[in-house]
């Protein structure tokens, strides 16, 4: 899809960045009530395939028992949630000035790609089933695609602004 004006390009870029920030922050916020979310999943466990049911039951049991005996361990997932929110703030720079702060988009794309080695290395060590690691990897893909599209649009905007400056001189 060809962009006709700088304003259209900037609008598309900002919409993508805002969407990315919102999704990142929401995914972080969901890390706070993990036990509550898992309890909800347990009440609706029948909607999941058997293999997922077994995994969710195991995860719920581990989280529930850990929270009963060692609630401070969940502080780690609180920091995970916080990290998502903090990482979301990185994208405020590209939101304000995409060309000057394209590094933020590049950082996000690199972070999305780094999901793969983490899932492939730490997943087996921690006993995470392959299908769950693939779900985790899908978040890297889902995050990378809009950021890459945004990156391309920023480069296009940069060319448009350079052409405008060249024509004005």
C-alpha positions as CSV (number, residue, x, y, z in Angstrom):
1,X,0.0,0.0,0.0
2,X,1.6,3.2,-1.2
3,X,1.3,6.2,1.1
4,X,0.4,9.5,-0.6
5,X,1.4,12.1,2.0
6,X,3.7,12.5,4.9
7,X,0.7,13.0,7.2
8,X,-0.8,9.7,6.2
9,X,2.6,8.0,6.7
10,X,3.0,9.5,10.2
11,X,-0.6,8.6,11.1
12,X,-0.1,4.9,10.1
13,X,3.2,4.8,12.0
14,X,1.7,6.2,15.1
15,X,-1.3,3.9,15.0
16,X,1.0,0.9,14.8
17,X,3.2,2.2,17.6
18,X,0.2,2.9,19.9
19,X,-1.3,-0.6,19.1
20,X,2.1,-2.1,20.0
21,X,2.4,-0.2,23.2
22,X,-1.1,-1.1,24.3
23,X,-0.6,-4.8,23.6
24,X,2.8,-4.8,25.3
25,X,1.3,-3.1,28.4
26,X,-1.7,-5.4,28.5
27,X,0.4,-8.5,28.2
28,X,2.5,-7.2,31.1
29,X,-0.5,-6.4,33.3
30,X,-1.8,-10.0,32.8
31,X,1.3,-11.3,34.5
32,X,0.1,-9.8,37.9
33,X,-2.9,-12.0,38.5
34,X,-1.5,-15.3,37.2
35,X,-3.1,-17.5,39.8
36,X,-6.5,-15.8,39.3
37,X,-6.2,-16.3,35.6
38,X,-5.2,-19.9,36.0
39,X,-8.1,-20.5,38.4
40,X,-10.5,-19.1,35.8
41,X,-8.9,-21.5,33.2
42,X,-9.4,-24.4,35.6
43,X,-13.2,-23.5,35.8
44,X,-13.3,-23.8,32.0
45,X,-10.7,-26.5,31.5
46,X,-12.9,-28.6,29.2
47,X,-12.6,-26.1,26.4
48,X,-8.9,-26.9,26.0
49,X,-7.4,-30.0,24.2
50,X,-6.3,-32.8,26.6
51,X,-2.6,-32.1,26.3
52,X,-3.2,-28.4,27.2
53,X,-5.5,-29.4,30.0
54,X,-2.8,-31.5,31.6
55,X,-0.2,-28.7,31.2
56,X,-2.6,-26.0,32.6
57,X,-3.5,-28.2,35.6
58,X,0.2,-28.7,36.3
59,X,1.0,-25.0,36.0
60,X,-2.0,-24.0,38.2
61,X,-1.0,-26.5,40.9
62,X,2.5,-25.3,40.9
63,X,1.5,-21.6,41.1
64,X,-1.2,-22.2,43.7
65,X,1.1,-24.3,45.9
66,X,4.0,-22.0,45.5
67,X,1.8,-19.0,46.4
68,X,0.5,-20.7,49.5
69,X,4.0,-21.6,50.8
70,X,6.3,-19.1,49.1
71,X,4.3,-16.0,47.9
72,X,7.4,-14.0,47.4
73,X,8.3,-16.1,44.4
74,X,5.5,-14.4,42.5
75,X,7.4,-11.2,42.9
76,X,9.4,-12.4,39.9
77,X,6.3,-12.3,37.7
78,X,5.5,-8.9,39.2
79,X,8.8,-7.8,37.8
80,X,8.0,-9.5,34.5
81,X,4.8,-7.4,34.3
82,X,6.7,-4.3,35.3
83,X,9.3,-4.9,32.6
84,X,6.6,-5.1,29.9
85,X,5.3,-1.8,31.0
86,X,8.7,-0.2,31.1
87,X,9.6,-1.6,27.7
88,X,6.4,0.0,26.4
89,X,7.8,3.4,27.4
90,X,10.7,2.9,24.9
91,X,8.2,3.3,22.1
92,X,7.1,6.8,23.3
93,X,10.2,8.1,21.5
94,X,9.3,6.7,18.1
95,X,5.7,7.7,18.7
96,X,6.8,11.4,19.1
97,X,9.5,11.4,16.3
98,X,9.7,8.1,14.4
99,X,12.6,9.1,12.2
100,X,14.9,10.4,15.0
101,X,13.9,7.5,17.3
102,X,13.8,4.6,14.8
103,X,16.3,2.9,17.1
104,X,13.3,2.1,19.4
105,X,11.6,0.2,16.6
106,X,14.8,-1.6,15.9
107,X,15.2,-2.5,19.6
108,X,11.7,-3.9,19.6
109,X,12.3,-6.0,16.5
110,X,15.5,-7.4,18.0
111,X,13.7,-8.1,21.3
112,X,11.0,-10.0,19.3
113,X,13.7,-12.1,17.6
114,X,15.3,-12.9,20.9
115,X,12.2,-14.7,22.0
116,X,13.2,-17.6,19.8
117,X,16.6,-18.4,21.4
118,X,15.1,-17.9,24.9
119,X,12.2,-20.3,24.2
120,X,14.6,-22.8,22.5
121,X,17.2,-22.8,25.2
122,X,15.4,-22.1,28.5
123,X,12.2,-23.9,27.5
124,X,13.6,-27.4,27.5
125,X,15.8,-26.7,30.6
126,X,12.6,-25.6,32.5
127,X,10.5,-28.5,31.2
128,X,8.2,-26.4,29.0
129,X,6.4,-28.5,26.4
130,X,7.3,-27.9,22.8
131,X,3.8,-26.7,21.8
132,X,3.9,-24.1,24.6
133,X,7.4,-22.9,23.4
134,X,5.9,-22.5,20.0
135,X,3.1,-20.4,21.4
136,X,5.7,-18.2,23.1
137,X,7.6,-17.9,19.8
138,X,4.4,-16.8,18.1
139,X,4.5,-13.7,20.3
140,X,7.9,-12.9,18.8
141,X,6.4,-13.2,15.4
142,X,3.2,-11.3,16.3
143,X,5.3,-8.4,17.7
144,X,7.9,-8.4,14.9
145,X,5.5,-8.1,12.0
146,X,3.9,-4.8,12.9
147,X,7.2,-3.4,14.1
148,X,8.8,-4.3,10.8
149,X,5.9,-2.8,8.8
150,X,6.3,0.3,11.0
151,X,10.1,0.3,10.3
152,X,9.4,0.2,6.6
153,X,6.9,3.1,6.9
154,X,9.4,5.2,8.8
155,X,12.0,4.7,6.1
156,X,9.4,5.6,3.5
157,X,8.5,8.8,5.6
158,X,12.2,9.6,5.8
159,X,12.5,9.4,2.0
160,X,9.4,11.6,1.6
161,X,10.8,14.2,4.0
162,X,14.2,14.2,2.3
163,X,12.5,14.6,-1.1
164,X,10.4,17.5,0.2
165,X,13.6,19.2,1.6
166,X,15.4,18.6,-1.6
167,X,12.6,20.1,-3.7
168,X,12.3,23.1,-1.4
169,X,16.0,24.0,-1.7
